[in-house]
Amino acid sequence: MAELDTLIHQPTRLRIMAALVSLDVGERVDFVFLRDLLDLTDGNLSAHLQKLEEAGYVSIDKVFEDRRPKTWIWVTARGRQAFEDHVNALEEIVQSQLMEEI
């Protein structure tokens, strides 16, 4: 049976990854959009993004636009694969439970 990714399995990080993998390859979102979409605080989102970035699942680019800081976030190829593997592991668990009930 496939293994769950404990980093992604945490509910907030799972929601972050689900939002990011829904984007097309090469697309990115800004921090404020993601924060508002997921109804998180700045600190909470930052802490989770840091863990995902350390794992190589997301990339973060901090820039200035019109002299204002802006943070762009996108999922990496490694992050897409990790999320896909995690979802596959969840599906295996569900299928095995269904088979046990039959």
Residue pairs with C-beta under 8 A, 6 or more apart in sequence:
1 89
1 92
1 93
1 96
2 85
2 88
2 89
2 92
3 89
4 86
4 89
4 90
5 82
5 85
5 86
5 89
7 13
7 51
7 52
7 55
7 57
7 82
8 14
8 17
8 57
8 82
8 83
8 86
9 86
10 48
12 38
12 40
12 44
12 48
13 48
13 51
13 52
14 86
15 38
16 34
16 38
16 45
16 48
16 49
16 52
16 58
17 52
17 57
17 75
17 79
17 82
17 83
17 86
18 83
19 29
19 34
19 37
19 38
20 29
20 34
20 58
20 73
20 74
20 75
20 79
21 75
21 79
21 80
21 83
21 84
23 29
23 74
23 75
25 80
26 74
27 74
28 61
28 72
28 73
28 74
29 37
29 72
29 73
29 74
30 70
30 71
30 72
30 73
31 42
31 45
31 70
31 71
31 72
31 73
34 45
34 73
35 41
35 42
35 45
38 45
40 48
49 58
49 60
49 73
52 58
52 79
53 59
53 60
55 78
55 79
55 82
56 76
56 78
56 79
57 75
57 76
57 78
57 79
57 82
57 83
58 73
58 74
58 75
58 76
58 79
59 73
59 74
59 75
59 76
60 71
60 72
60 73
61 71
61 72
61 73
62 69
62 70
62 71
62 72
63 69
63 70
63 71
63 72
64 70
75 83
